[in-house]
Amino acid sequence: MKALKGSIAVVAGSSRGAGRGIALALGDAGATVYIAARTSRKGPKPADRAPGTIEDTAEEVTARGGTGIPVPADLSDEKQVAALFRRVEKGHGRLDLLANSAWGVNFMPIWSKPFWDLGSEIWRETMDTMSVYWLTSVHAARIMTKQRRGLIIHVTDNLHPDTSSHRGQILHDLGHEFINRLVMDLSLAAKKSKIAVVGLNPGFMRTERVLMHMTSEARKKQYRFDLSETPEYIGRAAAALAADPRALKKTGQLLWACDLAKEYGFTDVDGRYIPRFDPKAPMQAFPC
């Protein structure tokens, strides 16, 4: 059975990475998924030439039994966000899930630089990413409050069990602290309308960009690539939450994909249960 057949979802940042993994898992479950991101076959490619487009993801969602709808959009632009959610509401009259993984900042080239040597562009990109999380939450909630139900998932990054631990780069850290606080604060008001808002943590994901940097066995060993997981692991966690009628009980929480794997009984695509990433191993310093 397709547990989410008939469900309507928007996945932000779904041309690659965790967003793509979430969209594919929702496709496996039969959902209609709006694939919203900047990278389209018809537009410019990322500066680092990372693979993946909204059309690629949408086609695979459909091939897996869902319905993938590609939407090229800069989700830091409120006009484009508003247009996306108007389209969803006009086409379906409701929205069941917003999953947000639109993290478009490449910190790798400047990871070890002190903050006073960082340019203004990386600051603006970080602020734009925060805007995506805020704007998509606002416009999704305007639909969900009318129907008095819904789920908002924000992908965040807490590889260390202590969510207050420094993540290794100041703006990377600041952005994710914003996401975590946003989850808590949004949940307080959203719960009154029976909307659940959660943060969802992956482990060390084998995203497209991570794979671009894993160029040798020595580097794989250095970063404990053996402990990594596919983006579909967090995708299956998101799909399981979306199918859980009691998801509201988790509102305001920062959840881990591996913990939900135990709770809901799923594995990664290779059949393995992958526990939380070992905080004693080197922290992964690659963008999702």
C-alpha positions in Angstrom: 0.0 0.0 0.0 1.0 3.6 -0.6 0.8 5.1 2.8 0.7 8.7 1.5 -1.4 8.2 -1.6 -3.5 11.4 -2.0 -1.2 13.5 0.2 0.1 16.8 -1.0 3.7 17.8 -0.1 6.1 20.7 -0.9 9.8 19.8 -0.5 12.1 22.9 -0.6 15.6 22.4 -1.7 14.9 19.0 -3.4 17.1 19.1 -6.5 19.7 17.2 -4.5 20.8 16.3 -0.9 18.4 15.6 1.9 15.6 17.3 0.1 15.9 14.9 -2.9 16.0 12.0 -0.5 12.8 13.2 1.2 11.0 13.7 -2.1 12.0 10.2 -3.3 10.7 8.6 -0.1 7.4 10.5 -0.4 7.2 9.2 -4.0 7.7 5.7 -2.7 4.7 6.3 -0.4 2.5 7.6 -3.3 2.4 11.3 -2.4 2.1 14.2 -4.8 5.3 16.2 -4.3 6.1 19.7 -5.5 9.8 19.7 -6.1 10.9 23.3 -5.4 14.5 24.6 -5.8 16.7 26.8 -7.9 18.5 24.3 -10.0 16.6 23.4 -13.2 17.6 21.9 -16.5 16.7 25.2 -18.1 18.7 27.4 -15.8 22.3 27.9 -14.6 24.2 25.2 -12.8 25.7 25.5 -9.4 29.2 27.0 -9.3 30.7 23.7 -8.2 28.7 21.8 -10.9 27.0 19.6 -8.3 24.6 17.2 -10.1 20.9 17.3 -9.7 17.9 19.3 -10.9 14.2 19.6 -9.9 13.2 17.8 -13.1 15.5 14.8 -12.3 13.9 14.5 -8.8 10.4 15.0 -10.1 10.8 12.3 -12.7 12.1 9.8 -10.2 9.3 10.6 -7.7 6.8 9.8 -10.5 8.7 6.6 -11.5 8.4 5.4 -7.9 4.6 5.7 -7.8 4.1 9.3 -6.6 3.5 12.4 -8.7 6.5 14.7 -9.0 5.9 18.4 -10.0 9.0 20.4 -10.6 8.8 24.1 -9.7 11.9 26.3 -10.4 12.0 28.9 -7.6 14.3 31.0 -5.5 12.6 30.4 -2.2 14.3 33.4 -0.5 12.1 35.6 -2.7 8.7 36.0 -1.0 6.9 36.6 -4.3 8.1 33.2 -5.6 7.2 31.5 -2.4 3.7 33.0 -2.4 3.2 31.9 -6.0 4.3 28.4 -5.2 1.8 28.0 -2.3 -1.0 29.7 -4.2 -0.5 27.1 -6.9 -0.6 24.3 -4.4 -3.8 25.6 -2.8 -5.5 26.3 -6.1 -4.6 22.9 -7.5 -5.5 20.8 -4.4 -7.2 22.9 -1.8 -4.9 21.7 0.9 -1.3 21.0 1.9 -0.3 18.1 4.1 3.4 18.4 4.4 6.2 21.0 4.0 9.7 19.6 4.2 12.5 22.1 4.0 16.1 21.3 3.2 17.0 24.4 1.2 20.6 24.9 2.4 22.3 26.5 -0.6 25.5 27.9 1.1 28.8 26.2 0.2 31.0 26.7 3.3 33.7 24.3 2.3 36.1 26.8 0.7 36.0 29.1 3.7 35.5 26.5 6.5 38.7 27.4 8.4 38.8 31.1 7.9 38.3 33.4 10.9 35.1 35.4 10.7 36.9 38.7 10.0 38.2 37.3 6.8 34.8 36.3 5.4 33.3 38.3 2.6 29.8 39.8 2.7 28.5 37.4 0.1 28.6 34.4 2.4 26.7 36.4 5.0 24.0 37.3 2.5 23.7 33.7 1.4 23.3 32.5 5.0 20.6 35.1 5.6 18.8 34.0 2.4 18.8 30.4 3.6 17.2 31.5 6.9 14.6 33.5 4.9 13.7 30.3 3.0 12.8 28.5 6.3 10.8 31.5 7.5 8.9 32.2 4.3 8.0 28.6 3.5 6.8 28.1 7.1 4.6 31.2 6.9 3.0 30.4 3.6 2.5 26.7 4.4 0.9 27.5 7.8 -1.6 29.9 6.1 -3.0 26.9 4.2 -2.7 24.4 7.1 -4.4 26.6 9.6 -7.5 26.6 7.4 -7.7 22.8 7.4 -6.5 22.6 11.0 -3.9 19.9 10.3 -0.5 19.6 8.7 3.2 18.8 9.3 6.2 21.1 8.8 9.7 19.4 8.8 12.8 21.5 8.8 16.0 19.6 8.1 18.7 20.7 10.5 22.2 19.6 11.5 23.2 18.3 14.9 25.7 15.6 14.4 26.7 15.9 18.0 24.1 14.7 20.5 24.5 18.1 22.3 22.6 20.4 20.0 24.4 23.4 21.5 27.8 22.2 20.4 29.7 24.3 17.9 29.4 22.9 14.3 32.8 24.0 13.2 32.1 27.1 11.2 30.5 30.3 12.5 27.8 30.9 9.9 27.0 27.2 9.4 26.5 27.2 13.2 24.4 30.3 13.3 22.1 29.2 10.5 21.3 25.9 12.2 20.8 27.5 15.5 18.3 29.7 13.8 16.5 26.7 12.4 16.4 24.9 15.7 15.0 27.9 17.5 12.5 28.5 14.7 11.2 25.0 15.1 10.6 25.5 18.8 9.0 28.9 18.4 6.8 28.0 15.5 5.5 24.9 17.2 4.0 27.0 20.1 1.5 28.8 17.9 1.1 26.1 15.2 0.0 23.4 17.8 -3.2 25.4 18.4 -4.2 24.7 14.8 -3.0 21.0 15.0 0.1 21.7 12.9 3.2 19.8 14.0 6.6 21.5 13.5 9.7 19.4 14.0 13.4 19.6 13.2 14.9 16.5 11.6 18.6 15.5 11.8 20.4 13.2 9.4 23.7 11.7 10.2 26.7 11.9 7.8 24.9 11.8 4.5 26.3 10.6 1.2 25.0 13.6 -0.7 26.1 14.6 -4.2 28.5 17.1 -2.8 29.9 14.8 -0.2 30.6 12.2 -2.9 32.3 14.9 -5.0 34.8 15.3 -2.1 35.3 11.6 -1.3 38.0 11.2 -3.9 40.2 8.6 -2.2 40.1 5.8 0.2 42.3 7.8 2.6 39.8 10.6 2.7 36.9 8.2 3.2 38.7 6.7 6.1 39.5 10.2 7.6 35.8 11.2 7.6 34.5 7.7 8.6 32.6 7.3 5.3 31.7 3.8 6.5 29.4 5.4 9.0 27.6 7.4 6.4 24.0 7.0 5.2 22.1 7.8 2.0 19.8 10.9 1.8 16.9 8.4 1.6 17.4 7.5 5.2 16.2 10.9 6.3 13.6 10.7 3.5 12.1 7.6 5.0 12.0 9.3 8.4 10.1 12.2 6.9 7.7 9.9 5.1 7.1 7.9 8.4 6.3 11.1 10.3 3.9 12.2 7.5 2.1 9.0 7.8 1.8 9.0 11.6 -1.6 10.3 12.8 0.0 11.1 16.1 2.9 13.2 14.8 1.5 16.3 16.6 2.9 14.7 19.9 6.4 15.3 18.5 5.9 19.0 17.7 8.7 21.3 18.8 11.2 18.5 19.0 14.6 18.0 17.2 14.4 14.5 16.0 17.0 12.1 14.5 16.4 10.0 11.4 18.1 7.0 13.1 15.8 7.2 16.2 12.7 7.3 14.0 14.1 4.3 12.1 13.9 2.3 15.4 10.5 3.7 16.2 8.9 3.2 12.8 10.8 0.1 11.7 12.6 1.3 8.5 16.2 1.0 7.3 18.4 2.7 4.8 18.1 1.6 1.2 20.8 -1.1 1.7 18.8 -2.7 4.5 21.0 -1.4 7.3 20.0 0.4 10.5 22.5 3.2 10.9 22.9 4.7 14.4 23.7 8.3 15.2 27.0 9.5 13.7 29.9 9.0 16.2 30.7 12.5 17.7 34.2 11.3 18.4 34.8 10.9 14.7 35.8 14.0 12.6 32.8 16.2 12.1 31.8 16.2 8.4 32.5 19.6 6.9 30.7 19.3 3.6 27.4 21.0 2.7 24.3 19.0 2.2 
